[in-house]
Amino acid sequence: MLQTFTHYGCHVLIPLVVALVWYKSKWKLAFLIMFAGMLIDLDHLLANPIFDPNRCSINFHPFHTYYALIVYILLLIPKKTRLIGLGLVIHFIADIVDCSFM
């Protein structure tokens, strides 16, 4: 229960805090863009079984590799892609937190 709360809490609360603190005037849009980072979980559809509570996503799914993380970090550099990069990096951090419980 703590693992689930922490994992999904990171997916929602960290982007919300970042949006409220650093993107005050457009926090809703910033939050939605960062929250869209959840879309990288579509790569779970390639796994069999699709969901395994005892499987760590990091380095198992294609969009959850350290190579992908390098791309996500590079997205932080241009201002135009920064929110997308933040959402993806935050998603990766949330998954690392989830894996730390295993």
C-alpha positions in Angstrom: 0.0 0.0 0.0 2.8 2.4 0.9 4.6 1.5 -2.4 1.5 2.2 -4.5 0.8 5.5 -2.7 4.4 6.7 -3.0 4.7 5.7 -6.6 1.5 7.3 -7.8 1.9 10.2 -5.4 5.2 11.0 -7.1 3.6 10.8 -10.5 1.0 13.4 -9.5 2.4 15.5 -6.7 5.8 16.2 -8.0 4.5 17.6 -11.4 1.9 19.6 -9.4 4.4 21.1 -7.1 6.8 22.0 -9.9 3.9 23.6 -11.8 2.7 25.6 -8.8 6.1 26.8 -7.8 7.8 27.5 -11.2 4.9 28.0 -13.6 2.5 29.9 -11.5 0.8 31.9 -14.2 0.1 28.8 -16.4 0.3 26.0 -13.8 -2.6 24.0 -15.1 -1.1 23.7 -18.6 2.4 23.0 -17.1 0.9 20.3 -14.9 -1.0 18.7 -17.8 2.1 18.6 -20.0 4.2 17.1 -17.3 1.5 14.6 -16.3 1.3 13.5 -20.0 4.7 11.9 -19.2 2.6 9.0 -18.0 2.2 8.1 -21.7 5.6 6.4 -21.7 3.8 3.7 -19.8 2.3 2.6 -23.1 5.5 0.5 -23.5 4.0 -1.8 -20.9 1.7 -3.1 -23.5 4.7 -4.8 -25.2 5.3 -6.9 -22.1 3.8 -10.2 -21.2 2.1 -10.0 -18.8 1.3 -6.3 -19.3 1.4 -5.7 -15.5 3.5 -7.5 -13.1 3.6 -6.0 -9.6 7.0 -7.7 -8.9 8.7 -6.3 -12.0 10.8 -3.1 -12.0 10.0 -1.0 -15.1 13.5 0.5 -15.2 15.6 -1.1 -18.0 12.8 -3.6 -18.7 10.5 -1.6 -20.9 11.9 0.3 -23.9 10.9 3.8 -22.8 12.2 3.1 -19.3 15.8 2.5 -20.1 18.8 4.7 -19.2 19.3 5.4 -22.9 15.8 6.8 -23.0 16.6 8.8 -19.8 19.5 10.5 -21.6 17.0 11.7 -24.3 14.6 12.9 -21.6 17.4 14.9 -19.9 18.3 16.4 -23.2 14.7 17.6 -23.6 15.3 19.7 -20.5 17.7 22.0 -22.4 15.5 23.8 -25.0 12.8 25.9 -23.4 10.3 24.6 -25.9 10.6 21.0 -24.7 11.5 21.6 -21.0 8.0 20.7 -19.6 7.9 17.5 -21.7 11.4 16.6 -20.4 10.4 17.4 -16.8 7.4 15.2 -17.1 9.5 12.3 -18.5 12.3 12.7 -15.9 9.8 12.9 -13.1 8.1 9.8 -14.4 11.5 8.0 -14.4 12.2 9.2 -10.9 8.8 7.9 -9.7 9.5 4.5 -11.3 12.9 4.4 -9.6 11.2 5.1 -6.3 8.8 2.3 -7.0 11.7 -0.1 -7.8 13.4 0.8 -4.6 10.5 -0.9 -2.7 11.2 -4.2 -4.4 
